[in-house]
């Protein structure tokens, strides 16, 4: 388990970039944290570490955003708005979860039963006592 403390968005981005630099095909990570905690900034860092130059946004209305311009495909899921788990079957989630890229899944607790057992977990937390931009990032 890695625990990283960041004090600005640039450091949160750098923590994500480090993960992207070492990522291997087939890795799946759940990304946990409150709204506004920096999940998108972290994910943008992962993409940068994979060599993806495109702008990365949270795929709030599309469930999954696919980026294929890096050293391996990057599948960014946001399942916050999923109404029924069958929607995951409709988009062919298994092709992503068990494919040749890396998956980062926001709000994964909504599809808990589909997450591979060996998936990693990333949790980003605020602590206002340590400052407005302080973040604790735990990677399992």
FITORVO-744017 format. One record per residue: residue number from 1; y, x, z of N, C-alpha, C in turn; residue in three letters. Coordinates in steps of 0.1 Angstrom, whole numbers. Each point is the difference from the previous one (the first is absolute). Layout:
N
@vodren:NUM, n_yy:Y, n_xx:X, n_zz:Z, ca_yy:Y, ca_xx:X, ca_zz:Z, c_yy:Y, c_xx:X, c_zz:Z, lumkol:Ala
...
This chain:
140
@vodren:1, n_yy:-12, n_xx:8, n_zz:0, ca_yy:12, ca_xx:-8, ca_zz:0, c_yy:12, c_xx:9, c_zz:0, lumkol:Unk
@vodren:2, n_yy:9, n_xx:-3, n_zz:-9, ca_yy:13, ca_xx:7, ca_zz:-1, c_yy:11, c_xx:-9, c_zz:6, lumkol:Unk
@vodren:3, n_yy:9, n_xx:6, n_zz:7, ca_yy:11, ca_xx:-8, ca_zz:5, c_yy:13, c_xx:8, c_zz:-3, lumkol:Unk
@vodren:4, n_yy:9, n_xx:-6, n_zz:-8, ca_yy:11, ca_xx:6, ca_zz:-6, c_yy:13, c_xx:-7, c_zz:6, lumkol:Unk
@vodren:5, n_yy:10, n_xx:7, n_zz:5, ca_yy:12, ca_xx:-6, ca_zz:4, c_yy:11, c_xx:3, c_zz:-10, lumkol:Unk
@vodren:6, n_yy:7, n_xx:-10, n_zz:-5, ca_yy:10, ca_xx:2, ca_zz:-10, c_yy:13, c_xx:-5, c_zz:6, lumkol:Unk
@vodren:7, n_yy:11, n_xx:5, n_zz:-4, ca_yy:13, ca_xx:-4, ca_zz:5, c_yy:10, c_xx:-4, c_zz:-11, lumkol:Unk
@vodren:8, n_yy:-5, n_xx:-1, n_zz:-12, ca_yy:9, ca_xx:-5, ca_zz:-11, c_yy:-9, c_xx:-5, c_zz:-11, lumkol:Unk
@vodren:9, n_yy:5, n_xx:-8, n_zz:-9, ca_yy:-8, ca_xx:-5, ca_zz:-12, c_yy:-6, c_xx:12, c_zz:-8, lumkol:Unk
@vodren:10, n_yy:8, n_xx:11, n_zz:-1, ca_yy:-5, ca_xx:11, ca_zz:-9, c_yy:-13, c_xx:6, c_zz:6, lumkol:Unk
@vodren:11, n_yy:0, n_xx:1, n_zz:14, ca_yy:-12, ca_xx:5, ca_zz:6, c_yy:-12, c_xx:-9, c_zz:-1, lumkol:Unk
@vodren:12, n_yy:3, n_xx:-14, n_zz:0, ca_yy:-11, ca_xx:-9, ca_zz:-2, c_yy:-5, c_xx:1, c_zz:-14, lumkol:Unk
@vodren:13, n_yy:9, n_xx:2, n_zz:-10, ca_yy:-4, ca_xx:2, ca_zz:-14, c_yy:-9, c_xx:13, c_zz:-1, lumkol:Unk
@vodren:14, n_yy:4, n_xx:10, n_zz:7, ca_yy:-7, ca_xx:13, ca_zz:0, c_yy:-14, c_xx:-1, c_zz:6, lumkol:Unk
@vodren:15, n_yy:-2, n_xx:-9, n_zz:10, ca_yy:-13, ca_xx:-2, ca_zz:6, c_yy:-9, c_xx:-7, c_zz:-10, lumkol:Unk
@vodren:16, n_yy:5, n_xx:-10, n_zz:-7, ca_yy:-7, ca_xx:-6, ca_zz:-11, c_yy:-4, c_xx:9, c_zz:-11, lumkol:Unk
@vodren:17, n_yy:10, n_xx:9, n_zz:-4, ca_yy:-2, ca_xx:10, ca_zz:-11, c_yy:-12, c_xx:9, c_zz:4, lumkol:Unk
@vodren:18, n_yy:0, n_xx:4, n_zz:12, ca_yy:-11, ca_xx:9, ca_zz:5, c_yy:-14, c_xx:-7, c_zz:-2, lumkol:Unk
@vodren:19, n_yy:0, n_xx:-13, n_zz:3, ca_yy:-13, ca_xx:-7, ca_zz:-2, c_yy:-3, c_xx:-1, c_zz:-15, lumkol:Unk
@vodren:20, n_yy:10, n_xx:-2, n_zz:-8, ca_yy:-3, ca_xx:-1, ca_zz:-14, c_yy:-4, c_xx:13, c_zz:-6, lumkol:Unk
@vodren:21, n_yy:5, n_xx:11, n_zz:5, ca_yy:-4, ca_xx:14, ca_zz:-5, c_yy:-15, c_xx:3, c_zz:3, lumkol:Unk
@vodren:22, n_yy:-5, n_xx:-6, n_zz:11, ca_yy:-14, ca_xx:3, ca_zz:4, c_yy:-10, c_xx:-11, c_zz:-3, lumkol:Unk
@vodren:23, n_yy:5, n_xx:-11, n_zz:-5, ca_yy:-8, ca_xx:-12, ca_zz:-3, c_yy:-11, c_xx:3, c_zz:-10, lumkol:Unk
@vodren:24, n_yy:-12, n_xx:-7, n_zz:2, ca_yy:-11, ca_xx:2, ca_zz:-9, c_yy:-4, c_xx:-13, c_zz:-6, lumkol:Unk
@vodren:25, n_yy:-5, n_xx:-1, n_zz:-12, ca_yy:-4, ca_xx:-12, ca_zz:-6, c_yy:-9, c_xx:-8, c_zz:9, lumkol:Unk
@vodren:26, n_yy:2, n_xx:-13, n_zz:0, ca_yy:-9, ca_xx:-9, ca_zz:8, c_yy:5, c_xx:-3, c_zz:14, lumkol:Unk
@vodren:27, n_yy:11, n_xx:7, n_zz:4, ca_yy:5, ca_xx:-3, ca_zz:13, c_yy:8, c_xx:-13, c_zz:1, lumkol:Unk
@vodren:28, n_yy:-2, n_xx:-7, n_zz:11, ca_yy:6, ca_xx:-13, ca_zz:3, c_yy:7, c_xx:1, c_zz:13, lumkol:Unk
@vodren:29, n_yy:13, n_xx:-3, n_zz:1, ca_yy:7, ca_xx:0, ca_zz:13, c_yy:6, c_xx:-14, c_zz:2, lumkol:Unk
@vodren:30, n_yy:-1, n_xx:-5, n_zz:12, ca_yy:8, ca_xx:-11, ca_zz:4, c_yy:13, c_xx:5, c_zz:6, lumkol:Unk
@vodren:31, n_yy:11, n_xx:-7, n_zz:-3, ca_yy:13, ca_xx:5, ca_zz:4, c_yy:6, c_xx:-11, c_zz:9, lumkol:Unk
@vodren:32, n_yy:2, n_xx:3, n_zz:13, ca_yy:4, ca_xx:-10, ca_zz:10, c_yy:13, c_xx:3, c_zz:6, lumkol:Unk
@vodren:33, n_yy:8, n_xx:-10, n_zz:3, ca_yy:13, ca_xx:1, ca_zz:6, c_yy:8, c_xx:-12, c_zz:-2, lumkol:Unk
@vodren:34, n_yy:10, n_xx:-2, n_zz:8, ca_yy:9, ca_xx:-11, ca_zz:-1, c_yy:9, c_xx:0, c_zz:-12, lumkol:Unk
@vodren:35, n_yy:6, n_xx:-11, n_zz:-4, ca_yy:9, ca_xx:0, ca_zz:-11, c_yy:12, c_xx:10, c_zz:3, lumkol:Unk
@vodren:36, n_yy:3, n_xx:8, n_zz:-10, ca_yy:12, ca_xx:9, ca_zz:2, c_yy:-4, c_xx:13, c_zz:7, lumkol:Unk
@vodren:37, n_yy:-13, n_xx:3, n_zz:2, ca_yy:-3, ca_xx:12, ca_zz:8, c_yy:-1, c_xx:12, c_zz:-9, lumkol:Unk
@vodren:38, n_yy:-1, n_xx:-2, n_zz:-13, ca_yy:0, ca_xx:12, ca_zz:-9, c_yy:-13, c_xx:1, c_zz:-9, lumkol:Unk
@vodren:39, n_yy:-7, n_xx:-11, n_zz:-1, ca_yy:-13, ca_xx:0, ca_zz:-7, c_yy:3, c_xx:4, c_zz:-15, lumkol:Unk
@vodren:40, n_yy:10, n_xx:-6, n_zz:-6, ca_yy:3, ca_xx:3, ca_zz:-14, c_yy:4, c_xx:14, c_zz:-2, lumkol:Unk
@vodren:41, n_yy:9, n_xx:5, n_zz:9, ca_yy:4, ca_xx:14, ca_zz:-1, c_yy:-12, c_xx:10, c_zz:1, lumkol:Unk
@vodren:42, n_yy:-9, n_xx:-3, n_zz:10, ca_yy:-12, ca_xx:8, ca_zz:1, c_yy:-8, c_xx:0, c_zz:-13, lumkol:Unk
@vodren:43, n_yy:-2, n_xx:-12, n_zz:-5, ca_yy:-8, ca_xx:-2, ca_zz:-13, c_yy:7, c_xx:7, c_zz:-12, lumkol:Unk
@vodren:44, n_yy:13, n_xx:0, n_zz:0, ca_yy:7, ca_xx:7, ca_zz:-11, c_yy:-3, c_xx:15, c_zz:2, lumkol:Unk
@vodren:45, n_yy:-1, n_xx:5, n_zz:12, ca_yy:-4, ca_xx:14, ca_zz:2, c_yy:-14, c_xx:3, c_zz:-5, lumkol:Unk
@vodren:46, n_yy:-10, n_xx:-9, n_zz:3, ca_yy:-13, ca_xx:1, ca_zz:-5, c_yy:0, c_xx:2, c_zz:-15, lumkol:Unk
@vodren:47, n_yy:7, n_xx:-9, n_zz:-7, ca_yy:1, ca_xx:0, ca_zz:-14, c_yy:6, c_xx:14, c_zz:-5, lumkol:Unk
@vodren:48, n_yy:10, n_xx:4, n_zz:7, ca_yy:6, ca_xx:13, ca_zz:-4, c_yy:-10, c_xx:12, c_zz:1, lumkol:Unk
@vodren:49, n_yy:-8, n_xx:-1, n_zz:11, ca_yy:-11, ca_xx:10, ca_zz:2, c_yy:-10, c_xx:0, c_zz:-11, lumkol:Unk
@vodren:50, n_yy:-2, n_xx:-12, n_zz:-6, ca_yy:-10, ca_xx:-1, ca_zz:-11, c_yy:6, c_xx:4, c_zz:-13, lumkol:Unk
@vodren:51, n_yy:13, n_xx:3, n_zz:0, ca_yy:7, ca_xx:4, ca_zz:-13, c_yy:5, c_xx:-12, c_zz:-8, lumkol:Unk
@vodren:52, n_yy:2, n_xx:-12, n_zz:7, ca_yy:4, ca_xx:-12, ca_zz:-7, c_yy:16, c_xx:0, c_zz:0, lumkol:Unk
@vodren:53, n_yy:6, n_xx:0, n_zz:-11, ca_yy:15, ca_xx:1, ca_zz:-1, c_yy:6, c_xx:-14, c_zz:0, lumkol:Unk
@vodren:54, n_yy:-8, n_xx:-10, n_zz:-3, ca_yy:5, ca_xx:-14, ca_zz:-1, c_yy:5, c_xx:-4, c_zz:14, lumkol:Unk
@vodren:55, n_yy:10, n_xx:-10, n_zz:0, ca_yy:5, ca_xx:-5, ca_zz:12, c_yy:-11, c_xx:-10, c_zz:6, lumkol:Unk
@vodren:56, n_yy:-3, n_xx:2, n_zz:13, ca_yy:-10, ca_xx:-8, ca_zz:6, c_yy:7, c_xx:-11, c_zz:9, lumkol:Unk
@vodren:57, n_yy:-4, n_xx:-12, n_zz:-2, ca_yy:5, ca_xx:-11, ca_zz:8, c_yy:-12, c_xx:-7, c_zz:7, lumkol:Unk
@vodren:58, n_yy:3, n_xx:-8, n_zz:10, ca_yy:-11, ca_xx:-8, ca_zz:6, c_yy:-3, c_xx:-11, c_zz:-10, lumkol:Unk
@vodren:59, n_yy:-13, n_xx:-1, n_zz:-3, ca_yy:-5, ca_xx:-10, ca_zz:-10, c_yy:-1, c_xx:-14, c_zz:6, lumkol:Unk
@vodren:60, n_yy:10, n_xx:-5, n_zz:7, ca_yy:0, ca_xx:-12, ca_zz:8, c_yy:-5, c_xx:-12, c_zz:-8, lumkol:Unk
@vodren:61, n_yy:4, n_xx:-2, n_zz:-13, ca_yy:-4, ca_xx:-12, ca_zz:-7, c_yy:-11, c_xx:2, c_zz:-10, lumkol:Unk
@vodren:62, n_yy:-5, n_xx:12, n_zz:-1, ca_yy:-11, ca_xx:3, ca_zz:-10, c_yy:-13, c_xx:4, c_zz:7, lumkol:Unk
@vodren:63, n_yy:-1, n_xx:1, n_zz:13, ca_yy:-11, ca_xx:5, ca_zz:8, c_yy:-3, c_xx:14, c_zz:-2, lumkol:Unk
@vodren:64, n_yy:-1, n_xx:5, n_zz:-13, ca_yy:-3, ca_xx:14, ca_zz:-2, c_yy:9, c_xx:6, c_zz:-11, lumkol:Unk
@vodren:65, n_yy:5, n_xx:12, n_zz:3, ca_yy:8, ca_xx:7, ca_zz:-10, c_yy:-9, c_xx:13, c_zz:-4, lumkol:Unk
@vodren:66, n_yy:-1, n_xx:2, n_zz:-12, ca_yy:-9, ca_xx:11, ca_zz:-5, c_yy:9, c_xx:11, c_zz:-6, lumkol:Unk
@vodren:67, n_yy:-2, n_xx:12, n_zz:5, ca_yy:7, ca_xx:12, ca_zz:-6, c_yy:-10, c_xx:10, c_zz:-5, lumkol:Unk
@vodren:68, n_yy:1, n_xx:3, n_zz:-13, ca_yy:-10, ca_xx:9, ca_zz:-6, c_yy:5, c_xx:13, c_zz:-5, lumkol:Unk
@vodren:69, n_yy:13, n_xx:4, n_zz:3, ca_yy:6, ca_xx:11, ca_zz:-6, c_yy:-2, c_xx:13, c_zz:9, lumkol:Unk
@vodren:70, n_yy:-7, n_xx:-1, n_zz:11, ca_yy:-2, ca_xx:11, ca_zz:9, c_yy:-13, c_xx:7, c_zz:-2, lumkol:Unk
@vodren:71, n_yy:-4, n_xx:9, n_zz:9, ca_yy:-12, ca_xx:7, ca_zz:-2, c_yy:-13, c_xx:-9, c_zz:2, lumkol:Unk
@vodren:72, n_yy:2, n_xx:-12, n_zz:5, ca_yy:-10, ca_xx:-10, ca_zz:1, c_yy:7, c_xx:-13, c_zz:1, lumkol:Unk
@vodren:73, n_yy:-7, n_xx:-11, n_zz:-3, ca_yy:6, ca_xx:-13, ca_zz:1, c_yy:4, c_xx:-4, c_zz:15, lumkol:Unk
@vodren:74, n_yy:11, n_xx:-7, n_zz:1, ca_yy:5, ca_xx:-4, ca_zz:14, c_yy:1, c_xx:-15, c_zz:-1, lumkol:Unk
@vodren:75, n_yy:-7, n_xx:-7, n_zz:10, ca_yy:0, ca_xx:-14, ca_zz:0, c_yy:6, c_xx:-5, c_zz:13, lumkol:Unk
@vodren:76, n_yy:12, n_xx:-6, n_zz:-1, ca_yy:8, ca_xx:-4, ca_zz:12, c_yy:-1, c_xx:-15, c_zz:1, lumkol:Unk
@vodren:77, n_yy:-7, n_xx:-4, n_zz:11, ca_yy:-2, ca_xx:-14, ca_zz:3, c_yy:10, c_xx:-5, c_zz:10, lumkol:Unk
@vodren:78, n_yy:5, n_xx:-12, n_zz:-1, ca_yy:7, ca_xx:-7, ca_zz:10, c_yy:-6, c_xx:-14, c_zz:1, lumkol:Unk
@vodren:79, n_yy:-8, n_xx:-3, n_zz:9, ca_yy:-7, ca_xx:-13, ca_zz:1, c_yy:6, c_xx:-10, c_zz:10, lumkol:Unk
@vodren:80, n_yy:13, n_xx:3, n_zz:3, ca_yy:7, ca_xx:-9, ca_zz:9, c_yy:0, c_xx:-15, c_zz:-4, lumkol:Unk
@vodren:81, n_yy:2, n_xx:-2, n_zz:-13, ca_yy:1, ca_xx:-14, ca_zz:-5, c_yy:-13, c_xx:-6, c_zz:-5, lumkol:Unk
@vodren:82, n_yy:-11, n_xx:7, n_zz:2, ca_yy:-12, ca_xx:-5, ca_zz:-5, c_yy:-4, c_xx:-13, c_zz:7, lumkol:Unk
@vodren:83, n_yy:-3, n_xx:-10, n_zz:-8, ca_yy:-3, ca_xx:-13, ca_zz:6, c_yy:-15, c_xx:-2, c_zz:4, lumkol:Unk
@vodren:84, n_yy:-8, n_xx:6, n_zz:-9, ca_yy:-15, ca_xx:-2, ca_zz:2, c_yy:-6, c_xx:14, c_zz:-4, lumkol:Unk
@vodren:85, n_yy:-10, n_xx:4, n_zz:7, ca_yy:-7, ca_xx:13, ca_zz:-3, c_yy:-6, c_xx:0, c_zz:-14, lumkol:Unk
@vodren:86, n_yy:-2, n_xx:-12, n_zz:-5, ca_yy:-6, ca_xx:0, ca_zz:-14, c_yy:10, c_xx:6, c_zz:-10, lumkol:Unk
@vodren:87, n_yy:13, n_xx:0, n_zz:3, ca_yy:10, ca_xx:6, ca_zz:-9, c_yy:-4, c_xx:15, c_zz:-2, lumkol:Unk
@vodren:88, n_yy:-6, n_xx:6, n_zz:10, ca_yy:-3, ca_xx:14, ca_zz:-1, c_yy:-12, c_xx:2, c_zz:-11, lumkol:Unk
@vodren:89, n_yy:-9, n_xx:-10, n_zz:0, ca_yy:-11, ca_xx:0, ca_zz:-10, c_yy:6, c_xx:-1, c_zz:-14, lumkol:Unk
@vodren:90, n_yy:10, n_xx:-9, n_zz:-1, ca_yy:6, ca_xx:-3, ca_zz:-13, c_yy:7, c_xx:12, c_zz:-6, lumkol:Unk
@vodren:91, n_yy:5, n_xx:9, n_zz:9, ca_yy:7, ca_xx:12, ca_zz:-6, c_yy:-10, c_xx:12, c_zz:-1, lumkol:Unk
@vodren:92, n_yy:-12, n_xx:-2, n_zz:4, ca_yy:-11, ca_xx:10, ca_zz:-1, c_yy:3, c_xx:12, c_zz:10, lumkol:Unk
@vodren:93, n_yy:2, n_xx:-4, n_zz:12, ca_yy:3, ca_xx:10, ca_zz:10, c_yy:-10, c_xx:11, c_zz:1, lumkol:Unk
@vodren:94, n_yy:-13, n_xx:-3, n_zz:-2, ca_yy:-10, ca_xx:10, ca_zz:1, c_yy:2, c_xx:12, c_zz:-10, lumkol:Unk
@vodren:95, n_yy:5, n_xx:-3, n_zz:-12, ca_yy:3, ca_xx:11, ca_zz:-9, c_yy:10, c_xx:10, c_zz:5, lumkol:Unk
@vodren:96, n_yy:9, n_xx:-5, n_zz:9, ca_yy:11, ca_xx:8, ca_zz:6, c_yy:-6, c_xx:7, c_zz:12, lumkol:Unk
@vodren:97, n_yy:-6, n_xx:-8, n_zz:9, ca_yy:-5, ca_xx:6, ca_zz:13, c_yy:-11, c_xx:10, c_zz:-2, lumkol:Unk
@vodren:98, n_yy:-8, n_xx:-2, n_zz:-11, ca_yy:-11, ca_xx:10, ca_zz:-2, c_yy:1, c_xx:7, c_zz:-13, lumkol:Unk
@vodren:99, n_yy:13, n_xx:2, n_zz:-4, ca_yy:3, ca_xx:6, ca_zz:-13, c_yy:3, c_xx:15, c_zz:2, lumkol:Unk
@vodren:100, n_yy:7, n_xx:5, n_zz:-10, ca_yy:2, ca_xx:15, ca_zz:-1, c_yy:14, c_xx:4, c_zz:5, lumkol:Unk
@vodren:101, n_yy:7, n_xx:-9, n_zz:7, ca_yy:13, ca_xx:2, ca_zz:5, c_yy:1, c_xx:-1, c_zz:15, lumkol:Unk
@vodren:102, n_yy:12, n_xx:0, n_zz:5, ca_yy:3, ca_xx:-2, ca_zz:14, c_yy:6, c_xx:-14, c_zz:2, lumkol:Unk
@vodren:103, n_yy:-4, n_xx:-7, n_zz:11, ca_yy:6, ca_xx:-13, ca_zz:3, c_yy:8, c_xx:0, c_zz:13, lumkol:Unk
@vodren:104, n_yy:11, n_xx:-6, n_zz:0, ca_yy:8, ca_xx:-2, ca_zz:12, c_yy:2, c_xx:-15, c_zz:1, lumkol:Unk
@vodren:105, n_yy:-4, n_xx:-6, n_zz:11, ca_yy:0, ca_xx:-15, ca_zz:2, c_yy:9, c_xx:-4, c_zz:11, lumkol:Unk
@vodren:106, n_yy:11, n_xx:-6, n_zz:-3, ca_yy:9, ca_xx:-6, ca_zz:11, c_yy:-5, c_xx:-13, c_zz:4, lumkol:Unk
@vodren:107, n_yy:1, n_xx:-4, n_zz:12, ca_yy:-4, ca_xx:-12, ca_zz:6, c_yy:-15, c_xx:-2, c_zz:-1, lumkol:Unk
@vodren:108, n_yy:-8, n_xx:10, n_zz:1, ca_yy:-14, ca_xx:0, ca_zz:-3, c_yy:-8, c_xx:-9, c_zz:10, lumkol:Unk
@vodren:109, n_yy:6, n_xx:-3, n_zz:11, ca_yy:-7, ca_xx:-9, ca_zz:10, c_yy:-3, c_xx:-14, c_zz:-6, lumkol:Unk
@vodren:110, n_yy:8, n_xx:-3, n_zz:-10, ca_yy:-2, ca_xx:-13, ca_zz:-7, c_yy:-13, c_xx:-1, c_zz:-8, lumkol:Unk
@vodren:111, n_yy:-5, n_xx:12, n_zz:-4, ca_yy:-12, ca_xx:1, ca_zz:-8, c_yy:-11, c_xx:9, c_zz:7, lumkol:Unk
@vodren:112, n_yy:1, n_xx:0, n_zz:13, ca_yy:-8, ca_xx:10, ca_zz:8, c_yy:-15, c_xx:1, c_zz:-5, lumkol:Unk
@vodren:113, n_yy:-6, n_xx:-12, n_zz:-3, ca_yy:-14, ca_xx:0, ca_zz:-3, c_yy:-3, c_xx:8, c_zz:-14, lumkol:Unk
@vodren:114, n_yy:10, n_xx:2, n_zz:-8, ca_yy:-2, ca_xx:7, ca_zz:-13, c_yy:3, c_xx:15, c_zz:1, lumkol:Unk
@vodren:115, n_yy:6, n_xx:5, n_zz:11, ca_yy:3, ca_xx:14, ca_zz:1, c_yy:-12, c_xx:8, c_zz:2, lumkol:Unk
@vodren:116, n_yy:-2, n_xx:11, n_zz:-8, ca_yy:-12, ca_xx:9, ca_zz:2, c_yy:0, c_xx:5, c_zz:14, lumkol:Unk
@vodren:117, n_yy:-12, n_xx:2, n_zz:5, ca_yy:-2, ca_xx:5, ca_zz:14, c_yy:6, c_xx:14, c_zz:2, lumkol:Unk
@vodren:118, n_yy:0, n_xx:8, n_zz:-10, ca_yy:5, ca_xx:14, ca_zz:1, c_yy:15, c_xx:1, c_zz:-3, lumkol:Unk
@vodren:119, n_yy:7, n_xx:-11, n_zz:-1, ca_yy:14, ca_xx:0, ca_zz:-3, c_yy:8, c_xx:7, c_zz:11, lumkol:Unk
@vodren:120, n_yy:10, n_xx:7, n_zz:-4, ca_yy:9, ca_xx:6, ca_zz:10, c_yy:10, c_xx:-10, c_zz:4, lumkol:Unk
@vodren:121, n_yy:7, n_xx:3, n_zz:11, ca_yy:10, ca_xx:-9, ca_zz:6, c_yy:13, c_xx:8, c_zz:2, lumkol:Unk
@vodren:122, n_yy:11, n_xx:-5, n_zz:-5, ca_yy:13, ca_xx:6, ca_zz:3, c_yy:8, c_xx:-11, c_zz:7, lumkol:Unk
@vodren:123, n_yy:6, n_xx:4, n_zz:11, ca_yy:8, ca_xx:-9, ca_zz:8, c_yy:14, c_xx:7, c_zz:2, lumkol:Unk
@vodren:124, n_yy:10, n_xx:-8, n_zz:-3, ca_yy:14, ca_xx:6, ca_zz:2, c_yy:7, c_xx:-9, c_zz:10, lumkol:Unk
@vodren:125, n_yy:5, n_xx:6, n_zz:11, ca_yy:6, ca_xx:-7, ca_zz:11, c_yy:14, c_xx:6, c_zz:2, lumkol:Unk
@vodren:126, n_yy:9, n_xx:-10, n_zz:5, ca_yy:13, ca_xx:4, ca_zz:4, c_yy:0, c_xx:2, c_zz:15, lumkol:Unk
@vodren:127, n_yy:10, n_xx:8, n_zz:5, ca_yy:3, ca_xx:0, ca_zz:14, c_yy:15, c_xx:2, c_zz:2, lumkol:Unk
@vodren:128, n_yy:7, n_xx:-11, n_zz:2, ca_yy:14, ca_xx:1, ca_zz:0, c_yy:6, c_xx:9, c_zz:11, lumkol:Unk
@vodren:129, n_yy:-8, n_xx:2, n_zz:11, ca_yy:4, ca_xx:9, ca_zz:10, c_yy:2, c_xx:14, c_zz:-5, lumkol:Unk
@vodren:130, n_yy:-8, n_xx:4, n_zz:-11, ca_yy:1, ca_xx:13, ca_zz:-5, c_yy:9, c_xx:1, c_zz:-12, lumkol:Unk
@vodren:131, n_yy:7, n_xx:-11, n_zz:-3, ca_yy:10, ca_xx:0, ca_zz:-11, c_yy:-4, c_xx:-11, c_zz:-11, lumkol:Unk
@vodren:132, n_yy:10, n_xx:-4, n_zz:-7, ca_yy:-1, ca_xx:-11, ca_zz:-10, c_yy:-10, c_xx:4, c_zz:-11, lumkol:Unk
@vodren:133, n_yy:1, n_xx:13, n_zz:-4, ca_yy:-9, ca_xx:4, ca_zz:-12, c_yy:-13, c_xx:7, c_zz:5, lumkol:Unk
@vodren:134, n_yy:-2, n_xx:0, n_zz:12, ca_yy:-13, ca_xx:7, ca_zz:5, c_yy:-12, c_xx:-9, c_zz:-4, lumkol:Unk
@vodren:135, n_yy:-10, n_xx:7, n_zz:-5, ca_yy:-13, ca_xx:-7, ca_zz:-3, c_yy:-11, c_xx:9, c_zz:5, lumkol:Unk
@vodren:136, n_yy:-11, n_xx:-7, n_zz:5, ca_yy:-12, ca_xx:6, ca_zz:3, c_yy:-10, c_xx:-4, c_zz:-10, lumkol:Unk
@vodren:137, n_yy:-6, n_xx:9, n_zz:-7, ca_yy:-10, ca_xx:-3, ca_zz:-11, c_yy:-13, c_xx:5, c_zz:4, lumkol:Unk
@vodren:138, n_yy:-10, n_xx:-9, n_zz:2, ca_yy:-13, ca_xx:4, ca_zz:4, c_yy:-10, c_xx:-2, c_zz:-12, lumkol:Unk
@vodren:139, n_yy:-7, n_xx:11, n_zz:-3, ca_yy:-9, ca_xx:-1, ca_zz:-12, c_yy:-15, c_xx:3, c_zz:6, lumkol:Unk
@vodren:140, n_yy:-8, n_xx:-10, n_zz:-2, ca_yy:-15, ca_xx:1, ca_zz:4, c_yy:-8, c_xx:1, c_zz:-13, lumkol:Unk
